[in-house]
Amino acid sequence: MSDIFLSLVLGLIQGLTEFLPISSSAHLLIPSLLFGANDLGLEFDIAVHAGTLCAVIYFFKNDLKVYTLSIFNSSSSYQNDRRVAINLLIATLPIVLIGIFLNDLISQRLVTKELIAWSNIIFASLLLLSFYISKKNKDIFHLSILMSFFIGCVQIFALIPGASRSGVVIMACLFLGLNLKDSSRFAFLLAIPTILGALIFLIGDSINANLDILSTQLFVGFITSAFVAFFAIKYFLQFVERIGMTPFFIYRIFLGVLLIILTMTSNIDQSFSEIILPKSTYVFFGFILAQLIDNFISQPFIFSKSIKSHPLEIFIIIIVFGIIFGIVGLIIAIPVYTALKVIFLEFNNSNKIIKSITKNF
């Protein structure tokens, strides 16, 4: 793969995945895993991040102009805009403080392909959970300073490779009850100071680095990431309320599994006792953990919303059916329970017990 074509591919990936809740770091692994592509280095990272920053600033240029004016204008007509501007500054504080005081620790953090794969799966599950349990009855103007600080603290988890910065911010906003479009909007606006801060640290690291990359590659990466990021933001905000978070969850689960498979097959010629066995054990326990989270946390909340039952009720039903009927019981538990509720409600709706378990049905 030529360096110019690789620049185009990586710029496209960065632009598309920076703002979608699907983890850019997970996707940037794919070229190296599939084609053995080389890392283009720190200078290229600066170029593509600058591209995505320019895209989001240009997209929200009118909003940013109003927010800036609102800070210096005490008029009541700017009250809501001033609140959003202050909340964005508050939400930025935690990641800034972490970057200043723990920069060395962050730069030395362990980044493995397995970590990216599993964090991608886990945070995708949490995002889907937040989407289904959120009331979605608040807009961006209902955020308080405390809520904004909470969102900023949750954004710190984006430092975990594979978590997805936009994904964790949207997740936090949904947990606080914001509607999906405003959750996404706040996540994109919060990306501006966050990416800017990341750029400052990258530029600082590049000063003493020995950089050797063609200016053409930088230009291709910058233009591609900026162009793609702009349209990713535009169309995501247009369609997010129609499509919800489920398609992104399914895609991220598939991506996580794909990364795990690619990682394991890339070690096929390595030592069994030193490489293959430890990695297989790591993957096995990761799979068990993901399954436990999905079976006993995500599913009860998601199914409780869809069939209007309490999460504890769903949790007990899944456990009981699993114990009695095994794997088949876990699969049929919710459909059978829902069918029984409908039957009992239809033929014996005067019973107190049936009334209590079907009151919201």
C-alpha positions in Angstrom: 0.0 0.0 0.0 1.5 3.3 -1.1 2.0 6.1 1.5 -0.3 8.5 -0.4 -3.1 6.0 -0.7 -2.6 5.1 3.0 -2.8 8.8 3.9 -6.2 8.9 2.0 -7.5 5.8 3.8 -6.4 7.0 7.3 -7.8 10.5 6.6 -11.1 9.0 5.6 -11.2 6.8 8.7 -10.3 9.6 11.0 -12.8 12.0 9.5 -15.7 9.5 9.5 -15.1 7.9 13.0 -14.0 11.0 15.0 -17.6 12.1 15.4 -19.6 8.9 15.0 -19.9 6.8 18.2 -17.9 4.0 16.7 -14.3 4.5 18.0 -11.6 6.0 15.7 -8.8 4.1 17.4 -10.4 0.7 16.6 -10.8 1.6 12.9 -7.3 2.9 12.6 -6.0 -0.6 13.5 -7.7 -2.2 10.5 -5.2 -1.1 7.8 -2.2 -2.5 9.8 -4.0 -5.7 10.7 -5.3 -6.4 7.2 -2.5 -5.0 5.0 0.5 -4.6 7.4 0.4 -0.8 6.8 2.9 1.3 8.7 2.0 4.0 11.2 2.6 7.4 9.4 3.7 9.0 12.7 3.0 11.9 14.9 3.1 14.6 12.3 0.3 12.8 10.3 -1.8 12.5 13.5 -1.5 16.3 13.9 -2.6 16.8 10.3 -5.8 14.6 10.5 -6.8 16.0 13.9 -6.4 19.5 12.6 -8.6 18.5 9.7 -11.4 17.3 11.9 -11.1 20.3 14.1 -11.5 22.7 11.1 -14.5 20.7 10.0 -16.4 20.9 13.3 -15.5 24.6 13.8 -16.8 25.4 10.3 -20.0 23.4 10.8 -20.8 25.2 14.1 -19.4 28.6 13.1 -22.7 30.4 13.6 -23.3 28.8 17.0 -19.8 29.5 18.1 -20.2 33.1 17.2 -23.4 33.4 19.2 -21.9 31.6 22.2 -18.8 33.9 22.2 -21.0 37.0 22.0 -23.2 35.6 24.8 -20.3 35.5 27.3 -19.5 39.2 26.8 -23.2 40.3 26.5 -25.3 40.3 29.7 -28.6 40.7 27.7 -31.4 38.3 28.7 -31.8 37.4 25.0 -28.4 35.6 25.2 -29.3 33.7 28.4 -29.7 30.2 26.9 -26.7 30.6 24.7 -24.6 31.8 27.6 -25.7 28.8 29.6 -24.5 26.4 26.8 -21.2 28.2 26.4 -20.5 28.0 30.2 -21.5 24.4 30.3 -19.1 23.6 27.5 -16.3 25.2 29.4 -17.2 23.3 32.6 -17.4 20.0 30.7 -13.9 20.7 29.3 -12.3 21.1 32.6 -11.9 17.5 33.7 -10.1 16.4 30.5 -7.9 19.5 30.6 -6.8 18.8 34.2 -6.1 15.2 33.4 -4.1 16.2 30.4 -2.0 18.8 32.4 -1.3 16.7 35.5 -1.3 13.2 34.1 0.2 13.7 30.6 3.2 11.5 31.2 1.0 8.7 32.6 -1.4 8.9 29.6 1.4 8.8 27.1 2.8 5.7 28.8 -0.5 3.9 29.1 -0.7 0.3 27.7 -2.4 0.2 24.3 -3.1 -3.2 23.0 -5.3 -4.5 20.2 -7.2 -6.6 22.6 -7.9 -3.7 24.9 -9.2 -1.6 22.0 -11.4 -4.5 20.9 -12.9 -5.2 24.3 -13.4 -1.5 25.3 -15.1 -1.1 22.0 -17.6 -3.8 22.9 -18.2 -2.8 26.5 -18.7 0.9 25.8 -21.0 0.1 22.8 -23.1 -1.9 25.3 -23.2 1.0 27.7 -24.2 3.4 24.9 -27.1 1.2 23.9 -28.1 0.8 27.5 -28.2 4.6 28.0 -30.2 5.0 24.8 -32.9 2.6 26.0 -33.2 3.8 29.6 -33.0 7.6 28.9 -36.2 9.6 29.2 -34.9 11.9 26.4 -37.1 14.7 27.6 -34.5 17.5 28.0 -32.8 19.7 25.5 -29.3 21.2 25.6 -30.5 24.3 27.5 -31.6 22.2 30.5 -28.0 21.2 31.3 -26.8 22.5 34.7 -23.2 23.2 35.7 -23.2 20.0 37.8 -24.5 17.9 34.9 -22.0 19.4 32.6 -19.2 18.6 35.0 -20.5 15.0 35.1 -20.3 14.8 31.3 -16.8 16.1 31.4 -15.8 13.5 34.0 -17.3 10.7 31.8 -15.4 12.1 28.8 -12.2 11.0 30.6 -13.1 7.4 29.8 -12.5 8.4 26.2 -8.8 8.1 27.0 -9.3 4.4 27.0 -8.4 3.2 23.5 -11.5 2.0 21.8 -14.0 3.8 24.0 -15.0 6.5 21.4 -15.0 10.1 22.6 -18.3 11.1 21.0 -19.8 7.8 22.2 -19.1 8.3 25.9 -20.3 11.9 25.8 -23.5 11.0 24.0 -23.9 8.2 26.6 -23.5 10.6 29.5 -26.0 13.0 28.0 -28.5 10.3 27.5 -28.1 9.0 31.1 -28.9 12.6 32.2 -32.1 12.6 30.1 -31.2 14.7 27.1 -32.8 13.9 23.8 -30.6 12.1 21.3 -30.1 15.0 18.8 -29.0 17.5 21.6 -26.8 14.8 23.2 -25.0 14.4 19.8 -24.8 18.2 19.4 -23.3 18.7 22.8 -20.8 15.9 22.1 -19.7 17.6 18.8 -19.4 21.0 20.4 -17.4 19.6 23.2 -15.1 18.0 20.6 -13.7 21.5 19.7 -11.8 22.3 22.9 -11.0 18.6 23.4 -9.4 18.1 19.9 -7.7 21.5 20.3 -6.1 20.4 23.5 -5.1 17.1 22.0 -3.5 19.0 19.1 -1.5 21.2 21.5 -0.1 18.1 23.3 0.7 16.4 19.9 2.5 19.5 18.7 4.4 19.7 22.0 5.5 16.0 21.5 6.5 16.7 17.9 9.0 19.4 18.8 11.7 17.0 20.0 10.6 14.2 17.6 12.5 13.2 14.5 9.8 13.6 11.9 10.1 12.4 8.3 7.0 12.5 6.2 6.1 14.0 2.8 4.1 17.3 2.8 1.8 15.6 0.2 0.8 12.9 2.7 0.0 15.6 5.3 -2.1 17.6 2.8 -4.0 14.5 1.7 -4.7 13.4 5.3 -5.8 16.9 6.3 -8.1 17.6 3.4 -9.7 14.1 3.5 -10.3 14.1 7.2 -11.8 17.6 7.1 -14.1 16.9 4.2 -15.4 13.6 5.5 -15.8 14.9 9.1 -17.9 17.8 7.9 -20.4 15.5 6.1 -20.3 12.9 8.9 -21.5 15.6 11.4 -24.1 17.0 9.0 -25.8 13.7 8.2 -25.4 12.2 11.6 -27.4 15.1 13.2 -30.0 14.8 10.5 -30.7 11.1 10.8 -29.7 10.2 14.4 -33.2 10.5 15.9 -34.5 8.2 13.1 -32.0 5.5 13.4 -31.1 5.6 17.1 -28.1 3.9 18.6 -28.9 0.3 17.8 -27.1 0.2 14.4 -23.9 1.6 15.9 -24.1 -0.9 18.7 -24.4 -3.8 16.3 -21.6 -2.5 14.1 -19.3 -2.0 17.1 -19.9 -5.5 18.4 -19.1 -6.8 15.0 -16.0 -4.6 14.8 -14.8 -5.7 18.2 -15.2 -9.4 17.3 -13.4 -8.8 14.0 -10.5 -7.1 15.8 -10.2 -10.0 18.3 -10.2 -12.6 15.4 -7.6 -10.6 13.4 -5.4 -10.2 16.5 -5.5 -13.9 17.4 -4.8 -15.0 13.8 -1.9 -12.6 13.5 -0.3 -14.6 16.4 -0.9 -18.0 14.8 2.8 -18.6 14.2 3.9 -17.5 17.6 4.8 -19.6 20.7 1.8 -21.4 22.0 2.7 -21.1 25.7 4.1 -17.6 25.7 1.8 -15.8 23.2 -1.2 -17.8 22.0 -2.4 -19.3 25.3 -2.2 -16.0 27.4 -4.0 -14.1 24.6 -6.7 -16.8 24.2 -7.2 -16.8 28.0 -7.5 -13.0 28.0 -10.0 -13.2 25.1 -12.0 -15.9 26.9 -12.4 -14.0 30.1 -13.2 -10.8 28.2 -15.9 -12.6 26.4 -17.4 -14.0 29.7 -17.3 -10.5 31.2 -19.0 -9.0 28.1 -21.7 -11.7 28.2 -22.4 -11.1 31.9 -22.7 -7.4 31.4 -25.0 -8.0 28.4 -27.2 -10.7 30.0 -27.6 -9.2 33.5 -27.4 -5.4 32.9 -28.0 -4.4 29.4 -30.8 -6.8 28.4 -32.9 -6.4 31.6 -33.0 -2.6 31.0 -33.5 -2.8 27.3 -36.3 -5.4 27.5 -37.9 -3.6 30.4 -38.4 -0.6 28.1 -39.7 -2.6 25.2 -42.2 -4.8 27.0 -42.9 -2.3 29.9 -41.7 -4.4 32.8 -39.4 -3.5 35.7 -35.7 -4.4 35.1 -35.6 -6.6 38.2 -38.6 -8.5 36.9 -36.8 -9.1 33.6 -33.6 -10.1 35.4 -35.4 -12.7 37.5 -37.2 -14.1 34.5 -34.0 -14.5 32.6 -32.3 -16.2 35.6 -35.2 -18.6 36.2 -35.6 -19.6 32.6 -31.8 -20.1 32.3 -31.7 -22.3 35.3 -34.6 -24.5 34.2 -34.1 -24.7 30.4 -30.4 -23.8 30.0 -29.3 -21.8 26.9 -32.7 -22.3 25.2 -34.3 -20.8 28.3 -32.2 -17.6 28.0 -33.3 -17.3 24.3 -37.1 -17.9 24.9 -37.4 -16.2 28.3 -38.6 -12.8 27.2 -40.9 -13.9 24.3 -42.6 -16.5 26.5 -43.0 -14.2 29.5 -44.5 -11.5 27.2 -46.9 -13.9 25.6 -48.0 -15.2 29.1 -48.6 -11.6 30.2 -50.8 -11.0 27.2 -52.8 -14.2 27.7 -53.3 -13.6 31.5 -54.3 -10.0 30.8 -56.9 -11.1 28.2 -58.5 -13.9 30.1 -58.1 -13.1 33.8 -57.5 -9.3 34.1 -59.4 -9.1 37.4 -56.7 -11.0 39.4 -54.7 -8.7 41.7 -51.3 -10.3 40.9 -52.0 -10.1 37.1 -53.0 -6.5 37.5 -49.8 -5.7 39.3 -47.5 -7.2 36.7 -49.5 -5.8 33.7 -50.4 -2.4 35.0 -48.1 -0.6 32.5 -48.7 -3.2 29.7 
